[in-house]
Amino acid sequence: MPGIDEIRGPRERDKLTIAEVSADLGISRRTFYEWRAKGRAPKCIMLPNGSLRVRRTEYQRWLASREEAA
């Protein structure tokens, strides 16, 4: 069975869904949205249909900044 990066096109691989970010962090989507409301989540991109995405590079930068703060 193909992986998610094989199903998506090359442009999509640089953006993560909220579900992917939440699963990677081991948190619920609700927690992600709470963090976002408090300004603690990685920066998101809002698509024309209202869906949110997180650039993979932004997610990695955000993770690194959390590591430095710990």
N, CA, C and O atoms as a Tripos MOL2 file, in Angstrom:
@<TRIPOS>MOLECULE
protein
  280   279    70     0     0
PROTEIN
NO_CHARGES

@<TRIPOS>ATOM
      1 N           0.8440   -1.1780    0.0000 N.3       1 MET1
      2 CA          0.0000    0.0000    0.0000 C.3       1 MET1
      3 C           0.8910    1.2430    0.0000 C.2       1 MET1
      4 O           1.8410    1.3130    0.7790 O.2       1 MET1
      5 N           0.6020    2.2260   -0.8590 N.am      2 PRO2
      6 CA          1.4540    3.4100   -0.9340 C.3       2 PRO2
      7 C           1.3290    4.2910    0.2950 C.2       2 PRO2
      8 O           0.2710    4.3690    0.9210 O.2       2 PRO2
      9 N           2.4330    4.9550    0.6310 N.am      3 GLY3
     10 CA          2.4350    5.8830    1.7570 C.3       3 GLY3
     11 C           1.7800    7.1950    1.3710 C.2       3 GLY3
     12 O           1.4810    7.4300    0.2000 O.2       3 GLY3
     13 N           1.5570    8.0510    2.3590 N.am      4 ILE4
     14 CA          0.8620    9.3160    2.1040 C.3       4 ILE4
     15 C           1.6330   10.2090    1.1420 C.2       4 ILE4
     16 O           1.0220   10.9160    0.3410 O.2       4 ILE4
     17 N           2.9690   10.1910    1.2050 N.am      5 ASP5
     18 CA          3.7510   11.0190    0.2970 C.3       5 ASP5
     19 C           3.6890   10.5080   -1.1340 C.2       5 ASP5
     20 O           3.9220   11.2770   -2.0670 O.2       5 ASP5
     21 N           3.3830    9.2400   -1.3310 N.am      6 GLU6
     22 CA          3.2540    8.6970   -2.6820 C.3       6 GLU6
     23 C           1.8830    9.0210   -3.2710 C.2       6 GLU6
     24 O           1.7450    9.1200   -4.4900 O.2       6 GLU6
     25 N           0.8840    9.1850   -2.4330 N.am      7 ILE7
     26 CA         -0.4640    9.5050   -2.8950 C.3       7 ILE7
     27 C          -0.5660   10.9800   -3.2450 C.2       7 ILE7
     28 O          -1.1760   11.3370   -4.2540 O.2       7 ILE7
     29 N           0.0160   11.8290   -2.4340 N.am      8 ARG8
     30 CA         -0.0250   13.2690   -2.6570 C.3       8 ARG8
     31 C           0.9100   13.6640   -3.7840 C.2       8 ARG8
     32 O           1.8550   12.9430   -4.1060 O.2       8 ARG8
     33 N           0.6390   14.8080   -4.3760 N.am      9 GLY9
     34 CA          1.5350   15.3650   -5.3730 C.3       9 GLY9
     35 C           2.7330   16.0040   -4.7050 C.2       9 GLY9
     36 O           2.7300   16.2000   -3.4890 O.2       9 GLY9
     37 N           3.7740   16.3370   -5.4870 N.am     10 PRO10
     38 CA          4.9910   16.9250   -4.9000 C.3      10 PRO10
     39 C           4.7480   18.2510   -4.1750 C.2      10 PRO10
     40 O           5.4140   18.5280   -3.1780 O.2      10 PRO10
     41 N           3.8120   19.0750   -4.6510 N.am     11 ARG11
     42 CA          3.5440   20.3500   -3.9790 C.3      11 ARG11
     43 C           2.8730   20.1440   -2.6350 C.2      11 ARG11
     44 O           3.0530   20.9490   -1.7220 O.2      11 ARG11
     45 N           2.1040   19.0790   -2.5020 N.am     12 GLU12
     46 CA          1.3820   18.8110   -1.2540 C.3      12 GLU12
     47 C           2.3120   18.3030   -0.1580 C.2      12 GLU12
     48 O           2.0140   18.4730    1.0250 O.2      12 GLU12
     49 N           3.4240   17.6870   -0.5220 N.am     13 ARG13
     50 CA          4.3160   17.0960    0.4830 C.3      13 ARG13
     51 C           4.9490   18.1290    1.3970 C.2      13 ARG13
     52 O           5.3730   17.8030    2.5060 O.2      13 ARG13
     53 N           5.0140   19.3770    0.9390 N.am     14 ASP14
     54 CA          5.6330   20.3960    1.7780 C.3      14 ASP14
     55 C           4.6460   21.0010    2.7750 C.2      14 ASP14
     56 O           5.0220   21.8580    3.5740 O.2      14 ASP14
     57 N           3.3850   20.5610    2.7340 N.am     15 LYS15
     58 CA          2.3750   21.0380    3.6770 C.3      15 LYS15
     59 C           1.7750   19.8630    4.4380 C.2      15 LYS15
     60 O           1.5010   18.8100    3.8620 O.2      15 LYS15
     61 N           1.5780   20.0540    5.7280 N.am     16 LEU16
     62 CA          1.0070   19.0150    6.5870 C.3      16 LEU16
     63 C          -0.4050   19.4140    7.0000 C.2      16 LEU16
     64 O          -0.6920   20.5950    7.1960 O.2      16 LEU16
     65 N          -1.2730   18.4340    7.1300 N.am     17 THR17
     66 CA         -2.6110   18.6980    7.6440 C.3      17 THR17
     67 C          -2.5350   18.8140    9.1670 C.2      17 THR17
     68 O          -1.5510   18.4090    9.7870 O.2      17 THR17
     69 N          -3.5780   19.3660    9.7460 N.am     18 ILE18
     70 CA         -3.6370   19.4680   11.2050 C.3      18 ILE18
     71 C          -3.6650   18.0670   11.8150 C.2      18 ILE18
     72 O          -3.0830   17.8360   12.8740 O.2      18 ILE18
     73 N          -4.3380   17.1420   11.1490 N.am     19 ALA19
     74 CA         -4.3790   15.7560   11.6360 C.3      19 ALA19
     75 C          -2.9810   15.1430   11.6580 C.2      19 ALA19
     76 O          -2.6400   14.4220   12.5950 O.2      19 ALA19
     77 N          -2.1660   15.4210   10.6340 N.am     20 GLU20
     78 CA         -0.7970   14.8890   10.5920 C.3      20 GLU20
     79 C           0.0690   15.4950   11.6850 C.2      20 GLU20
     80 O           0.8310   14.7840   12.3410 O.2      20 GLU20
     81 N          -0.0410   16.7920   11.8830 N.am     21 VAL21
     82 CA          0.7380   17.4600   12.9350 C.3      21 VAL21
     83 C           0.3110   16.9390   14.3060 C.2      21 VAL21
     84 O           1.1540   16.6360   15.1510 O.2      21 VAL21
     85 N          -0.9970   16.8390   14.5210 N.am     22 SER22
     86 CA         -1.5090   16.3580   15.8040 C.3      22 SER22
     87 C          -1.0590   14.9310   16.0870 C.2      22 SER22
     88 O          -0.6670   14.6070   17.2080 O.2      22 SER22
     89 N          -1.1160   14.0830   15.0670 N.am     23 ALA23
     90 CA         -0.6870   12.6910   15.2400 C.3      23 ALA23
     91 C           0.8030   12.6260   15.5530 C.2      23 ALA23
     92 O           1.2230   11.8450   16.4070 O.2      23 ALA23
     93 N           1.6040   13.4370   14.8720 N.am     24 ASP24
     94 CA          3.0440   13.4360   15.1080 C.3      24 ASP24
     95 C           3.3660   13.8770   16.5360 C.2      24 ASP24
     96 O           4.2770   13.3420   17.1670 O.2      24 ASP24
     97 N           2.6170   14.8490   17.0380 N.am     25 LEU25
     98 CA          2.8480   15.3540   18.3870 C.3      25 LEU25
     99 C           2.1830   14.5020   19.4620 C.2      25 LEU25
    100 O           2.5060   14.6240   20.6440 O.2      25 LEU25
    101 N           1.2590   13.6420   19.0530 N.am     26 GLY26
    102 CA          0.5420   12.8150   20.0170 C.3      26 GLY26
    103 C          -0.4850   13.6070   20.8130 C.2      26 GLY26
    104 O          -0.7230   13.3290   21.9890 O.2      26 GLY26
    105 N          -1.0890   14.5920   20.1640 N.am     27 ILE27
    106 CA         -2.1090   15.4270   20.8050 C.3      27 ILE27
    107 C          -3.4000   15.3470   20.0030 C.2      27 ILE27
    108 O          -3.3990   14.8860   18.8620 O.2      27 ILE27
    109 N          -4.4920   15.7910   20.5950 N.am     28 SER28
    110 CA         -5.7610   15.8250   19.8820 C.3      28 SER28
    111 C          -5.8120   17.0700   18.9970 C.2      28 SER28
    112 O          -5.0600   18.0260   19.1920 O.2      28 SER28
    113 N          -6.7120   17.0320   18.0290 N.am     29 ARG29
    114 CA         -6.9130   18.2080   17.1770 C.3      29 ARG29
    115 C          -7.3980   19.3780   18.0350 C.2      29 ARG29
    116 O          -7.0270   20.5270   17.7980 O.2      29 ARG29
    117 N          -8.2200   19.0740   19.0210 N.am     30 ARG30
    118 CA         -8.7270   20.1160   19.9100 C.3      30 ARG30
    119 C          -7.5700   20.8330   20.6200 C.2      30 ARG30
    120 O          -7.5650   22.0590   20.7240 O.2      30 ARG30
    121 N          -6.6000   20.0640   21.1040 N.am     31 THR31
    122 CA         -5.4280   20.6590   21.7560 C.3      31 THR31
    123 C          -4.6740   21.5400   20.7820 C.2      31 THR31
    124 O          -4.2350   22.6320   21.1430 O.2      31 THR31
    125 N          -4.5150   21.0720   19.5330 N.am     32 PHE32
    126 CA         -3.8310   21.8910   18.5280 C.3      32 PHE32
    127 C          -4.5420   23.2270   18.3600 C.2      32 PHE32
    128 O          -3.9030   24.2790   18.3570 O.2      32 PHE32
    129 N          -5.8660   23.1860   18.2200 N.am     33 TYR33
    130 CA         -6.6210   24.4270   18.0260 C.3      33 TYR33
    131 C          -6.5690   25.3160   19.2650 C.2      33 TYR33
    132 O          -6.6020   26.5400   19.1360 O.2      33 TYR33
    133 N          -6.4880   24.7410   20.4500 N.am     34 GLU34
    134 CA         -6.3190   25.5430   21.6710 C.3      34 GLU34
    135 C          -4.9580   26.2210   21.6640 C.2      34 GLU34
    136 O          -4.8490   27.4050   21.9840 O.2      34 GLU34
    137 N          -3.9170   25.4710   21.2980 N.am     35 TRP35
    138 CA         -2.5770   26.0590   21.1970 C.3      35 TRP35
    139 C          -2.5740   27.1910   20.1720 C.2      35 TRP35
    140 O          -1.9690   28.2390   20.3940 O.2      35 TRP35
    141 N          -3.2570   26.9680   19.0490 N.am     36 ARG36
    142 CA         -3.3070   27.9800   17.9900 C.3      36 ARG36
    143 C          -3.9820   29.2470   18.5010 C.2      36 ARG36
    144 O          -3.5090   30.3510   18.2310 O.2      36 ARG36
    145 N          -5.0820   29.0980   19.2370 N.am     37 ALA37
    146 CA         -5.7930   30.2540   19.7870 C.3      37 ALA37
    147 C          -4.9200   31.0370   20.7730 C.2      37 ALA37
    148 O          -5.0660   32.2520   20.9080 O.2      37 ALA37
    149 N          -4.0160   30.3380   21.4550 N.am     38 LYS38
    150 CA         -3.1180   30.9750   22.4240 C.3      38 LYS38
    151 C          -1.8110   31.4350   21.7880 C.2      38 LYS38
    152 O          -0.9560   31.9920   22.4780 O.2      38 LYS38
    153 N          -1.6410   31.2130   20.4830 N.am     39 GLY39
    154 CA         -0.4160   31.6260   19.8000 C.3      39 GLY39
    155 C           0.7620   30.7060   20.0570 C.2      39 GLY39
    156 O           1.9100   31.1210   19.9040 O.2      39 GLY39
    157 N           0.5010   29.4600   20.4460 N.am     40 ARG40
    158 CA          1.5690   28.5180   20.7820 C.3      40 ARG40
    159 C           1.8150   27.4670   19.7070 C.2      40 ARG40
    160 O           2.7740   26.7020   19.8120 O.2      40 ARG40
    161 N           0.9840   27.4100   18.6870 N.am     41 ALA41
    162 CA          1.1000   26.4050   17.6260 C.3      41 ALA41
    163 C           1.9530   26.9420   16.4810 C.2      41 ALA41
    164 O           2.1790   28.1480   16.3890 O.2      41 ALA41
    165 N           2.4260   26.0580   15.6110 N.am     42 PRO42
    166 CA          3.1490   26.5460   14.4340 C.3      42 PRO42
    167 C           2.2300   27.3790   13.5410 C.2      42 PRO42
    168 O           1.0120   27.1980   13.5510 O.2      42 PRO42
    169 N           2.8170   28.2820   12.7770 N.am     43 LYS43
    170 CA          2.0370   29.1250   11.8680 C.3      43 LYS43
    171 C           1.3370   28.2650   10.8270 C.2      43 LYS43
    172 O           1.8990   27.2980   10.3130 O.2      43 LYS43
    173 N           0.1130   28.6360   10.5310 N.am     44 CYS44
    174 CA         -0.7080   27.8670    9.5900 C.3      44 CYS44
    175 C          -1.0060   28.6830    8.3310 C.2      44 CYS44
    176 O          -0.9270   29.9110    8.3240 O.2      44 CYS44
    177 N          -1.3440   27.9660    7.2870 N.am     45 ILE45
    178 CA         -1.8020   28.5550    6.0350 C.3      45 ILE45
    179 C          -3.2790   28.1980    5.9170 C.2      45 ILE45
    180 O          -3.6420   27.0310    6.0610 O.2      45 ILE45
    181 N          -4.1400   29.1850    5.6550 N.am     46 MET46
    182 CA         -5.5470   28.8880    5.4400 C.3      46 MET46
    183 C          -5.7940   28.7880    3.9390 C.2      46 MET46
    184 O          -5.5240   29.7250    3.1870 O.2      46 MET46
    185 N          -6.3060   27.6510    3.5230 N.am     47 LEU47
    186 CA         -6.6330   27.4260    2.1220 C.3      47 LEU47
    187 C          -7.9700   28.0930    1.7970 C.2      47 LEU47
    188 O          -8.7420   28.4030    2.7040 O.2      47 LEU47
    189 N          -8.2490   28.3160    0.5120 N.am     48 PRO48
    190 CA         -9.5120   28.9600    0.1310 C.3      48 PRO48
    191 C         -10.7550   28.2440    0.6620 C.2      48 PRO48
    192 O         -11.7880   28.8790    0.8710 O.2      48 PRO48
    193 N         -10.6660   26.9270    0.8830 N.am     49 ASN49
    194 CA        -11.8220   26.1910    1.3890 C.3      49 ASN49
    195 C         -11.9160   26.2380    2.9180 C.2      49 ASN49
    196 O         -12.8000   25.6140    3.5040 O.2      49 ASN49
    197 N         -11.0050   26.9770    3.5650 N.am     50 GLY50
    198 CA        -11.0340   27.1220    5.0200 C.3      50 GLY50
    199 C         -10.1750   26.1190    5.7680 C.2      50 GLY50
    200 O          -9.9910   26.2490    6.9780 O.2      50 GLY50
    201 N          -9.6400   25.1100    5.0660 N.am     51 SER51
    202 CA         -8.7610   24.1210    5.7000 C.3      51 SER51
    203 C          -7.4230   24.7560    6.0540 C.2      51 SER51
    204 O          -6.9630   25.6860    5.3910 O.2      51 SER51
    205 N          -6.8180   24.2400    7.1020 N.am     52 LEU52
    206 CA         -5.5060   24.7310    7.5270 C.3      52 LEU52
    207 C          -4.4290   23.7430    7.1380 C.2      52 LEU52
    208 O          -4.6520   22.5330    7.1260 O.2      52 LEU52
    209 N          -3.2680   24.2650    6.8240 N.am     53 ARG53
    210 CA         -2.0850   23.4610    6.5550 C.3      53 ARG53
    211 C          -0.9090   24.1150    7.2620 C.2      53 ARG53
    212 O          -0.9170   25.3160    7.5340 O.2      53 ARG53
    213 N           0.1040   23.3030    7.5550 N.am     54 VAL54
    214 CA          1.3350   23.7950    8.1700 C.3      54 VAL54
    215 C           2.4730   23.4140    7.2390 C.2      54 VAL54
    216 O           2.6310   22.2450    6.8860 O.2      54 VAL54
    217 N           3.2660   24.4050    6.8410 N.am     55 ARG55
    218 CA          4.4390   24.0890    6.0100 C.3      55 ARG55
    219 C           5.3740   23.2000    6.8090 C.2      55 ARG55
    220 O           5.6100   23.4370    7.9930 O.2      55 ARG55
    221 N           5.9020   22.1810    6.1590 N.am     56 ARG56
    222 CA          6.8120   21.2480    6.8220 C.3      56 ARG56
    223 C           8.0140   21.9930    7.4150 C.2      56 ARG56
    224 O           8.4500   21.6800    8.5230 O.2      56 ARG56
    225 N           8.5430   22.9670    6.6910 N.am     57 THR57
    226 CA          9.6900   23.7340    7.1930 C.3      57 THR57
    227 C           9.3110   24.5500    8.4310 C.2      57 THR57
    228 O          10.1070   24.6710    9.3620 O.2      57 THR57
    229 N           8.0980   25.1090    8.4420 N.am     58 GLU58
    230 CA          7.6250   25.8610    9.6100 C.3      58 GLU58
    231 C           7.4500   24.9330   10.8030 C.2      58 GLU58
    232 O           7.7830   25.2990   11.9300 O.2      58 GLU58
    233 N           6.9320   23.7360   10.5630 N.am     59 TYR59
    234 CA          6.7440   22.7630   11.6330 C.3      59 TYR59
    235 C           8.0940   22.3680   12.2370 C.2      59 TYR59
    236 O           8.2260   22.2830   13.4580 O.2      59 TYR59
    237 N           9.0840   22.1270   11.3930 N.am     60 GLN60
    238 CA         10.4170   21.7590   11.8800 C.3      60 GLN60
    239 C          11.0520   22.9100   12.6500 C.2      60 GLN60
    240 O          11.6970   22.6890   13.6760 O.2      60 GLN60
    241 N          10.8740   24.1450   12.1620 N.am     61 ARG61
    242 CA         11.4000   25.3260   12.8600 C.3      61 ARG61
    243 C          10.7310   25.4630   14.2220 C.2      61 ARG61
    244 O          11.3970   25.7240   15.2240 O.2      61 ARG61
    245 N           9.4090   25.2860   14.2550 N.am     62 TRP62
    246 CA          8.6460   25.3930   15.4930 C.3      62 TRP62
    247 C           9.1030   24.3340   16.4950 C.2      62 TRP62
    248 O           9.2780   24.6360   17.6760 O.2      62 TRP62
    249 N           9.2990   23.0930   16.0340 N.am     63 LEU63
    250 CA          9.7730   22.0330   16.9160 C.3      63 LEU63
    251 C          11.1420   22.3720   17.4940 C.2      63 LEU63
    252 O          11.3880   22.1770   18.6850 O.2      63 LEU63
    253 N          12.0310   22.8800   16.6450 N.am     64 ALA64
    254 CA         13.3740   23.2420   17.1060 C.3      64 ALA64
    255 C          13.3020   24.3510   18.1620 C.2      64 ALA64
    256 O          14.0630   24.3390   19.1300 O.2      64 ALA64
    257 N          12.3850   25.3080   17.9740 N.am     65 SER65
    258 CA         12.2640   26.3890   18.9520 C.3      65 SER65
    259 C          11.7220   25.8610   20.2870 C.2      65 SER65
    260 O          12.0780   26.3860   21.3420 O.2      65 SER65
    261 N          10.8800   24.8430   20.2560 N.am     66 ARG66
    262 CA         10.3740   24.2330   21.4840 C.3      66 ARG66
    263 C          11.5150   23.5110   22.2080 C.2      66 ARG66
    264 O          11.5950   23.5150   23.4360 O.2      66 ARG66
    265 N          12.3760   22.9070   21.4290 N.am     67 GLU67
    266 CA         13.5170   22.1790   22.0120 C.3      67 GLU67
    267 C          14.4430   23.1520   22.7260 C.2      67 GLU67
    268 O          14.9300   22.8610   23.8180 O.2      67 GLU67
    269 N          14.6900   24.3150   22.1080 N.am     68 GLU68
    270 CA         15.5620   25.3030   22.7110 C.3      68 GLU68
    271 C          14.9500   25.8860   23.9780 C.2      68 GLU68
    272 O          15.6750   26.2440   24.9060 O.2      68 GLU68
    273 N          13.6230   25.9840   24.0290 N.am     69 ALA69
    274 CA         12.9380   26.5580   25.1820 C.3      69 ALA69
    275 C          12.8690   25.5780   26.3600 C.2      69 ALA69
    276 O          12.6600   25.9860   27.5030 O.2      69 ALA69
    277 N          13.0440   24.3050   26.0770 N.am     70 ALA70
    278 CA         12.8940   23.2800   27.1320 C.3      70 ALA70
    279 C          14.0530   23.2620   28.0990 C.2      70 ALA70
    280 O          14.0660   22.4590   29.0320 O.2      70 ALA70
@<TRIPOS>BOND
     1     1     2 1
     2     2     3 1
     3     3     4 2
     4     3     5 am
     5     5     6 1
     6     6     7 1
     7     7     8 2
     8     7     9 am
     9     9    10 1
    10    10    11 1
    11    11    12 2
    12    11    13 am
    13    13    14 1
    14    14    15 1
    15    15    16 2
    16    15    17 am
    17    17    18 1
    18    18    19 1
    19    19    20 2
    20    19    21 am
    21    21    22 1
    22    22    23 1
    23    23    24 2
    24    23    25 am
    25    25    26 1
    26    26    27 1
    27    27    28 2
    28    27    29 am
    29    29    30 1
    30    30    31 1
    31    31    32 2
    32    31    33 am
    33    33    34 1
    34    34    35 1
    35    35    36 2
    36    35    37 am
    37    37    38 1
    38    38    39 1
    39    39    40 2
    40    39    41 am
    41    41    42 1
    42    42    43 1
    43    43    44 2
    44    43    45 am
    45    45    46 1
    46    46    47 1
    47    47    48 2
    48    47    49 am
    49    49    50 1
    50    50    51 1
    51    51    52 2
    52    51    53 am
    53    53    54 1
    54    54    55 1
    55    55    56 2
    56    55    57 am
    57    57    58 1
    58    58    59 1
    59    59    60 2
    60    59    61 am
    61    61    62 1
    62    62    63 1
    63    63    64 2
    64    63    65 am
    65    65    66 1
    66    66    67 1
    67    67    68 2
    68    67    69 am
    69    69    70 1
    70    70    71 1
    71    71    72 2
    72    71    73 am
    73    73    74 1
    74    74    75 1
    75    75    76 2
    76    75    77 am
    77    77    78 1
    78    78    79 1
    79    79    80 2
    80    79    81 am
    81    81    82 1
    82    82    83 1
    83    83    84 2
    84    83    85 am
    85    85    86 1
    86    86    87 1
    87    87    88 2
    88    87    89 am
    89    89    90 1
    90    90    91 1
    91    91    92 2
    92    91    93 am
    93    93    94 1
    94    94    95 1
    95    95    96 2
    96    95    97 am
    97    97    98 1
    98    98    99 1
    99    99   100 2
   100    99   101 am
   101   101   102 1
   102   102   103 1
   103   103   104 2
   104   103   105 am
   105   105   106 1
   106   106   107 1
   107   107   108 2
   108   107   109 am
   109   109   110 1
   110   110   111 1
   111   111   112 2
   112   111   113 am
   113   113   114 1
   114   114   115 1
   115   115   116 2
   116   115   117 am
   117   117   118 1
   118   118   119 1
   119   119   120 2
   120   119   121 am
   121   121   122 1
   122   122   123 1
   123   123   124 2
   124   123   125 am
   125   125   126 1
   126   126   127 1
   127   127   128 2
   128   127   129 am
   129   129   130 1
   130   130   131 1
   131   131   132 2
   132   131   133 am
   133   133   134 1
   134   134   135 1
   135   135   136 2
   136   135   137 am
   137   137   138 1
   138   138   139 1
   139   139   140 2
   140   139   141 am
   141   141   142 1
   142   142   143 1
   143   143   144 2
   144   143   145 am
   145   145   146 1
   146   146   147 1
   147   147   148 2
   148   147   149 am
   149   149   150 1
   150   150   151 1
   151   151   152 2
   152   151   153 am
   153   153   154 1
   154   154   155 1
   155   155   156 2
   156   155   157 am
   157   157   158 1
   158   158   159 1
   159   159   160 2
   160   159   161 am
   161   161   162 1
   162   162   163 1
   163   163   164 2
   164   163   165 am
   165   165   166 1
   166   166   167 1
   167   167   168 2
   168   167   169 am
   169   169   170 1
   170   170   171 1
   171   171   172 2
   172   171   173 am
   173   173   174 1
   174   174   175 1
   175   175   176 2
   176   175   177 am
   177   177   178 1
   178   178   179 1
   179   179   180 2
   180   179   181 am
   181   181   182 1
   182   182   183 1
   183   183   184 2
   184   183   185 am
   185   185   186 1
   186   186   187 1
   187   187   188 2
   188   187   189 am
   189   189   190 1
   190   190   191 1
   191   191   192 2
   192   191   193 am
   193   193   194 1
   194   194   195 1
   195   195   196 2
   196   195   197 am
   197   197   198 1
   198   198   199 1
   199   199   200 2
   200   199   201 am
   201   201   202 1
   202   202   203 1
   203   203   204 2
   204   203   205 am
   205   205   206 1
   206   206   207 1
   207   207   208 2
   208   207   209 am
   209   209   210 1
   210   210   211 1
   211   211   212 2
   212   211   213 am
   213   213   214 1
   214   214   215 1
   215   215   216 2
   216   215   217 am
   217   217   218 1
   218   218   219 1
   219   219   220 2
   220   219   221 am
   221   221   222 1
   222   222   223 1
   223   223   224 2
   224   223   225 am
   225   225   226 1
   226   226   227 1
   227   227   228 2
   228   227   229 am
   229   229   230 1
   230   230   231 1
   231   231   232 2
   232   231   233 am
   233   233   234 1
   234   234   235 1
   235   235   236 2
   236   235   237 am
   237   237   238 1
   238   238   239 1
   239   239   240 2
   240   239   241 am
   241   241   242 1
   242   242   243 1
   243   243   244 2
   244   243   245 am
   245   245   246 1
   246   246   247 1
   247   247   248 2
   248   247   249 am
   249   249   250 1
   250   250   251 1
   251   251   252 2
   252   251   253 am
   253   253   254 1
   254   254   255 1
   255   255   256 2
   256   255   257 am
   257   257   258 1
   258   258   259 1
   259   259   260 2
   260   259   261 am
   261   261   262 1
   262   262   263 1
   263   263   264 2
   264   263   265 am
   265   265   266 1
   266   266   267 1
   267   267   268 2
   268   267   269 am
   269   269   270 1
   270   270   271 1
   271   271   272 2
   272   271   273 am
   273   273   274 1
   274   274   275 1
   275   275   276 2
   276   275   277 am
   277   277   278 1
   278   278   279 1
   279   279   280 2
@<TRIPOS>SUBSTRUCTURE
     1 MET1         2 RESIDUE 1 A MET
     2 PRO2         6 RESIDUE 1 A PRO
     3 GLY3        10 RESIDUE 1 A GLY
     4 ILE4        14 RESIDUE 1 A ILE
     5 ASP5        18 RESIDUE 1 A ASP
     6 GLU6        22 RESIDUE 1 A GLU
     7 ILE7        26 RESIDUE 1 A ILE
     8 ARG8        30 RESIDUE 1 A ARG
     9 GLY9        34 RESIDUE 1 A GLY
    10 PRO10       38 RESIDUE 1 A PRO
    11 ARG11       42 RESIDUE 1 A ARG
    12 GLU12       46 RESIDUE 1 A GLU
    13 ARG13       50 RESIDUE 1 A ARG
    14 ASP14       54 RESIDUE 1 A ASP
    15 LYS15       58 RESIDUE 1 A LYS
    16 LEU16       62 RESIDUE 1 A LEU
    17 THR17       66 RESIDUE 1 A THR
    18 ILE18       70 RESIDUE 1 A ILE
    19 ALA19       74 RESIDUE 1 A ALA
    20 GLU20       78 RESIDUE 1 A GLU
    21 VAL21       82 RESIDUE 1 A VAL
    22 SER22       86 RESIDUE 1 A SER
    23 ALA23       90 RESIDUE 1 A ALA
    24 ASP24       94 RESIDUE 1 A ASP
    25 LEU25       98 RESIDUE 1 A LEU
    26 GLY26      102 RESIDUE 1 A GLY
    27 ILE27      106 RESIDUE 1 A ILE
    28 SER28      110 RESIDUE 1 A SER
    29 ARG29      114 RESIDUE 1 A ARG
    30 ARG30      118 RESIDUE 1 A ARG
    31 THR31      122 RESIDUE 1 A THR
    32 PHE32      126 RESIDUE 1 A PHE
    33 TYR33      130 RESIDUE 1 A TYR
    34 GLU34      134 RESIDUE 1 A GLU
    35 TRP35      138 RESIDUE 1 A TRP
    36 ARG36      142 RESIDUE 1 A ARG
    37 ALA37      146 RESIDUE 1 A ALA
    38 LYS38      150 RESIDUE 1 A LYS
    39 GLY39      154 RESIDUE 1 A GLY
    40 ARG40      158 RESIDUE 1 A ARG
    41 ALA41      162 RESIDUE 1 A ALA
    42 PRO42      166 RESIDUE 1 A PRO
    43 LYS43      170 RESIDUE 1 A LYS
    44 CYS44      174 RESIDUE 1 A CYS
    45 ILE45      178 RESIDUE 1 A ILE
    46 MET46      182 RESIDUE 1 A MET
    47 LEU47      186 RESIDUE 1 A LEU
    48 PRO48      190 RESIDUE 1 A PRO
    49 ASN49      194 RESIDUE 1 A ASN
    50 GLY50      198 RESIDUE 1 A GLY
    51 SER51      202 RESIDUE 1 A SER
    52 LEU52      206 RESIDUE 1 A LEU
    53 ARG53      210 RESIDUE 1 A ARG
    54 VAL54      214 RESIDUE 1 A VAL
    55 ARG55      218 RESIDUE 1 A ARG
    56 ARG56      222 RESIDUE 1 A ARG
    57 THR57      226 RESIDUE 1 A THR
    58 GLU58      230 RESIDUE 1 A GLU
    59 TYR59      234 RESIDUE 1 A TYR
    60 GLN60      238 RESIDUE 1 A GLN
    61 ARG61      242 RESIDUE 1 A ARG
    62 TRP62      246 RESIDUE 1 A TRP
    63 LEU63      250 RESIDUE 1 A LEU
    64 ALA64      254 RESIDUE 1 A ALA
    65 SER65      258 RESIDUE 1 A SER
    66 ARG66      262 RESIDUE 1 A ARG
    67 GLU67      266 RESIDUE 1 A GLU
    68 GLU68      270 RESIDUE 1 A GLU
    69 ALA69      274 RESIDUE 1 A ALA
    70 ALA70      278 RESIDUE 1 A ALA
